Amino acid sequence: MDQYLTAEGPENDPAIALDMAVKLMAPCFCDRAGCTHGGLVEAARQVTAVADVFVAWLRRPVRITFGPAVVTEQDTGEIVSTAGGSMATIDTSQVVTWTVDPEDDRGFDVTTPLEVTNSDDSVATVVYTPPADGELGTIAATAVAPGSTLITVTATGTDPLITGSLNVDVIPGGVAVLNFGEPEITEQVVVTP
């Protein structure tokens, strides 16, 4: 089967899988089919079932990749920074967003359900937006309060289980307002020499 693993795109997977299934089952095709119309139909059904298994194998997710961390201001959406990696430090007025991309072993995107969990909602709220209209899915963590949280992304239904994680550290924001209390007026003591 390894001879079929090329850099060709996933659009060729069904043809490759059907070819592999036919070659695998050809030696016993007539024996299974009994060379009758009903037998040939059943044999063809079995070949396509095996081809479906091969397509699923060719398109299995093997890794989850994350795009750069894009930090924006919560109130304006202004981009503050963009940096690679799975860790981000933001202040209490910011949001960090990553793209998330499950891929097969050839680096092609695959469609698989993802489960996203957050270890501490009191530090940051996390929203996962699945891929749509050719765009990658995104994970956005909006700061709530100083602290650290771990975001875990799991490709559900994979064997072995495929996971990735992102770490968000939230620090206090800069000083936005200085609050002064009521002034206290006191008399100066005059000292004479």
TALINMO-V156479 format. One record per pair of residues at least 12 apart in sequence whose C-alpha atoms are under 7 Angstrom apart, sorted by sequence separation. I is the first residue (numbers start at 1). GAP is how many residues later the second one is. D is the distance in whole Angstrom. If there is no record, write none. Layout:
BEGIN
i=I gap=GAP d=D
i=I gap=GAP d=D
END
This chain:
BEGIN
i=70 gap=12 d=4
i=116 gap=12 d=7
i=127 gap=12 d=6
i=128 gap=12 d=7
i=152 gap=12 d=6
i=153 gap=12 d=6
i=69 gap=13 d=6
i=70 gap=13 d=7
i=126 gap=13 d=7
i=127 gap=13 d=5
i=152 gap=13 d=4
i=29 gap=14 d=7
i=68 gap=14 d=6
i=69 gap=14 d=5
i=126 gap=14 d=6
i=127 gap=14 d=7
i=151 gap=14 d=5
i=152 gap=14 d=7
i=68 gap=15 d=5
i=69 gap=15 d=6
i=126 gap=15 d=4
i=150 gap=15 d=7
i=151 gap=15 d=5
i=68 gap=16 d=4
i=69 gap=16 d=7
i=125 gap=16 d=6
i=126 gap=16 d=6
i=150 gap=16 d=6
i=151 gap=16 d=6
i=67 gap=17 d=7
i=68 gap=17 d=6
i=124 gap=17 d=6
i=125 gap=17 d=5
i=150 gap=17 d=5
i=124 gap=18 d=5
i=125 gap=18 d=7
i=149 gap=18 d=6
i=150 gap=18 d=6
i=69 gap=19 d=7
i=74 gap=19 d=6
i=124 gap=19 d=4
i=149 gap=19 d=5
i=73 gap=20 d=6
i=74 gap=20 d=5
i=123 gap=20 d=6
i=124 gap=20 d=5
i=148 gap=20 d=6
i=149 gap=20 d=7
i=73 gap=21 d=4
i=74 gap=21 d=6
i=123 gap=21 d=5
i=148 gap=21 d=4
i=72 gap=22 d=6
i=73 gap=22 d=6
i=122 gap=22 d=6
i=123 gap=22 d=5
i=147 gap=22 d=6
i=148 gap=22 d=6
i=71 gap=23 d=7
i=72 gap=23 d=5
i=122 gap=23 d=7
i=123 gap=23 d=6
i=147 gap=23 d=5
i=71 gap=24 d=6
i=72 gap=24 d=6
i=123 gap=24 d=6
i=146 gap=24 d=5
i=147 gap=24 d=7
i=22 gap=25 d=6
i=71 gap=25 d=4
i=123 gap=25 d=6
i=145 gap=25 d=7
i=146 gap=25 d=5
i=21 gap=26 d=6
i=70 gap=26 d=5
i=71 gap=26 d=7
i=123 gap=26 d=6
i=146 gap=26 d=6
i=69 gap=27 d=6
i=70 gap=27 d=5
i=143 gap=27 d=6
i=69 gap=28 d=6
i=70 gap=28 d=7
i=21 gap=29 d=6
i=69 gap=29 d=5
i=120 gap=29 d=5
i=18 gap=30 d=7
i=21 gap=30 d=5
i=68 gap=30 d=6
i=119 gap=30 d=6
i=67 gap=31 d=5
i=118 gap=31 d=7
i=119 gap=31 d=5
i=66 gap=32 d=6
i=67 gap=32 d=5
i=118 gap=32 d=6
i=119 gap=32 d=6
i=18 gap=33 d=5
i=66 gap=33 d=5
i=67 gap=33 d=6
i=118 gap=33 d=5
i=17 gap=34 d=5
i=66 gap=34 d=5
i=117 gap=34 d=6
i=118 gap=34 d=6
i=65 gap=35 d=6
i=66 gap=35 d=6
i=101 gap=35 d=6
i=116 gap=35 d=7
i=117 gap=35 d=5
i=64 gap=36 d=7
i=65 gap=36 d=5
i=100 gap=36 d=6
i=101 gap=36 d=7
i=116 gap=36 d=6
i=117 gap=36 d=7
i=17 gap=37 d=5
i=64 gap=37 d=6
i=65 gap=37 d=6
i=99 gap=37 d=6
i=100 gap=37 d=5
i=116 gap=37 d=5
i=17 gap=38 d=6
i=64 gap=38 d=4
i=99 gap=38 d=6
i=100 gap=38 d=6
i=115 gap=38 d=6
i=116 gap=38 d=7
i=63 gap=39 d=6
i=64 gap=39 d=6
i=99 gap=39 d=4
i=100 gap=39 d=7
i=114 gap=39 d=7
i=115 gap=39 d=5
i=63 gap=40 d=6
i=98 gap=40 d=6
i=99 gap=40 d=6
i=114 gap=40 d=5
i=115 gap=40 d=7
i=14 gap=41 d=6
i=61 gap=41 d=6
i=62 gap=41 d=6
i=63 gap=41 d=7
i=97 gap=41 d=7
i=98 gap=41 d=5
i=114 gap=41 d=5
i=115 gap=41 d=7
i=13 gap=42 d=6
i=61 gap=42 d=5
i=62 gap=42 d=5
i=97 gap=42 d=6
i=98 gap=42 d=7
i=113 gap=42 d=6
i=114 gap=42 d=6
i=61 gap=43 d=5
i=62 gap=43 d=6
i=97 gap=43 d=4
i=112 gap=43 d=6
i=113 gap=43 d=6
i=60 gap=44 d=6
i=96 gap=44 d=6
i=97 gap=44 d=6
i=13 gap=45 d=7
i=59 gap=45 d=6
i=95 gap=45 d=7
i=96 gap=45 d=5
i=95 gap=46 d=6
i=96 gap=46 d=7
i=95 gap=47 d=4
i=123 gap=47 d=7
i=94 gap=48 d=6
i=95 gap=48 d=6
i=61 gap=49 d=6
i=94 gap=49 d=6
i=93 gap=50 d=7
i=59 gap=51 d=7
i=92 gap=51 d=5
i=91 gap=52 d=7
i=92 gap=52 d=6
i=92 gap=53 d=6
i=92 gap=54 d=7
i=92 gap=78 d=6
i=87 gap=79 d=6
i=88 gap=79 d=6
i=89 gap=79 d=6
i=90 gap=79 d=6
i=91 gap=79 d=5
i=92 gap=79 d=6
i=86 gap=80 d=5
i=87 gap=80 d=5
i=88 gap=80 d=5
i=89 gap=80 d=5
i=90 gap=80 d=5
i=91 gap=80 d=5
i=92 gap=80 d=6
i=93 gap=80 d=6
i=86 gap=81 d=6
i=87 gap=81 d=6
i=88 gap=81 d=6
i=89 gap=81 d=6
i=90 gap=81 d=6
i=91 gap=81 d=5
i=92 gap=81 d=5
i=91 gap=82 d=5
i=7 gap=99 d=6
i=63 gap=99 d=7
i=62 gap=100 d=7
i=64 gap=100 d=6
END
